[in-house]
Structures are given as structure tokens and as C-alpha cells.
Amino acid sequence: MSESSIPYRISPQPDFAPQYERILAATGCRTCLQLAQVLDVKPAAVSDVKRRKAIPTHWLWRLLRKENINPDWIRSGIGDCRLRR
């Protein structure tokens, strides 16, 4: 696992909950531990993100690379969940 926590400079996102739910839905994860495994981070990093209510940008890139999940869809809910290859 390559990450212990997210930077403190990330501000809470008012639309955090729907973004987090879209990540869970797209990855099929039901727990913080499962999401941590998909993202290759420590479970504490997922808990930290939930506490801070902010999805780090590097998670979006990681989900794009590993799962082909559309970062714009995560942020807005608009468009396709997965990008075409």
C-alpha cells in the first residue's frame, strides 16, 4: 500500500456523499477495506477521506487507470460510468 493519508489542504466537498457512493457503486465495494484494496491504499486513508469529506484527485486517476472509471462521472454523475477504450 502506497498511501497513509491525504494532504491537509484538501477542503471538504459539499457533494462528497454522492461522489463516494458512485465510487462504491462503480467498484462494487461495500466496505472501506474493499475500497482500500481496489485503490491500493491503507484502510485508514479511506476513513480519513470520509472524515474530511473530500475525494482526492489521485484516487480519480487511479480508478481511471485500474478500472477505466470516468472521473467526470464520479465528480458530476453525468455521462458514462466507464470510458470506452
Backbone torsions as a table, in degrees:
resi	resn	phi	psi	omega
1	MET	NA	139.5	-168.8
2	SER	-110.1	-0.4	-172.7
3	GLU	-135.3	136.5	178.0
4	SER	-105.0	-35.9	178.7
5	SER	-158.4	169.9	178.1
6	ILE	-96.9	157.9	-179.7
7	PRO	-61.9	147.9	-178.8
8	TYR	-71.3	-17.8	-175.0
9	ARG	-77.7	-4.9	179.3
10	ILE	-77.6	123.4	-179.9
11	SER	-83.9	152.4	176.2
12	PRO	-59.0	142.6	179.1
13	GLN	-101.5	126.8	-177.7
14	PRO	-62.2	-24.3	-179.9
15	ASP	-106.5	31.7	-178.1
16	PHE	-59.1	-48.6	-173.2
17	ALA	-57.0	-48.4	179.3
18	PRO	-65.8	-34.1	177.8
19	GLN	-64.1	-46.0	-179.6
20	TYR	-62.9	-41.8	178.3
21	GLU	-63.3	-38.5	177.5
22	ARG	-65.0	-38.1	177.3
23	ILE	-62.8	-46.6	179.7
24	LEU	-61.3	-44.3	-179.1
25	ALA	-63.2	-44.4	-176.4
26	ALA	-68.8	-33.5	-178.0
27	THR	-90.3	-15.6	-176.7
28	GLY	77.2	14.2	-178.8
29	CYS	-82.9	146.2	177.4
30	ARG	-119.1	-14.1	-177.5
31	THR	-131.2	163.2	175.6
32	CYS	-61.8	-38.0	-179.7
33	LEU	-63.5	-44.1	178.2
34	GLN	-62.7	-43.6	179.6
35	LEU	-64.3	-40.3	178.2
36	ALA	-59.7	-40.0	179.1
37	GLN	-65.9	-42.0	178.9
38	VAL	-63.4	-42.0	-176.9
39	LEU	-83.9	-8.3	-176.5
40	ASP	58.7	48.8	176.2
41	VAL	-129.0	168.7	176.1
42	LYS	-75.6	147.2	177.2
43	PRO	-54.4	-32.5	178.5
44	ALA	-62.8	-29.8	178.3
45	ALA	-67.2	-38.0	177.5
46	VAL	-67.2	-43.4	177.4
47	SER	-61.1	-39.2	178.9
48	ASP	-63.6	-43.2	178.1
49	VAL	-61.8	-43.6	179.6
50	LYS	-64.5	-39.0	179.5
51	ARG	-67.6	-40.7	-179.1
52	ARG	-80.9	-16.1	-179.6
53	LYS	57.3	50.3	179.2
54	ALA	-151.0	123.1	177.1
55	ILE	-83.3	119.5	179.0
56	PRO	-69.4	142.8	-179.3
57	THR	-58.9	-36.8	-178.5
58	HIS	-65.8	-23.2	173.1
59	TRP	-65.9	-40.7	-179.9
60	LEU	-61.7	-44.0	178.9
61	TRP	-65.7	-39.2	179.4
62	ARG	-64.9	-42.0	177.9
63	LEU	-66.2	-35.4	176.5
64	LEU	-64.8	-48.8	-178.4
65	ARG	-65.6	-45.6	-173.5
66	LYS	-83.5	-37.6	-170.8
67	GLU	-120.1	-2.1	-178.5
68	ASN	60.9	32.0	-179.6
69	ILE	-86.9	130.3	-176.7
70	ASN	-69.2	115.4	-179.4
71	PRO	-63.4	-32.8	178.1
72	ASP	-65.1	-37.2	177.8
73	TRP	-65.1	-41.3	178.7
74	ILE	-60.6	-48.0	-177.3
75	ARG	-67.0	-41.9	-170.8
76	SER	-112.5	-23.7	-173.8
77	GLY	81.0	4.3	-177.7
78	ILE	-103.3	139.6	178.6
79	GLY	94.8	-167.1	-178.6
80	ASP	-83.1	145.5	177.7
81	CYS	-64.2	-42.2	-178.3
82	ARG	-115.7	143.9	177.2
83	LEU	-83.7	148.0	176.6
84	ARG	-77.6	144.2	179.4
85	ARG	-93.3	NA	NA
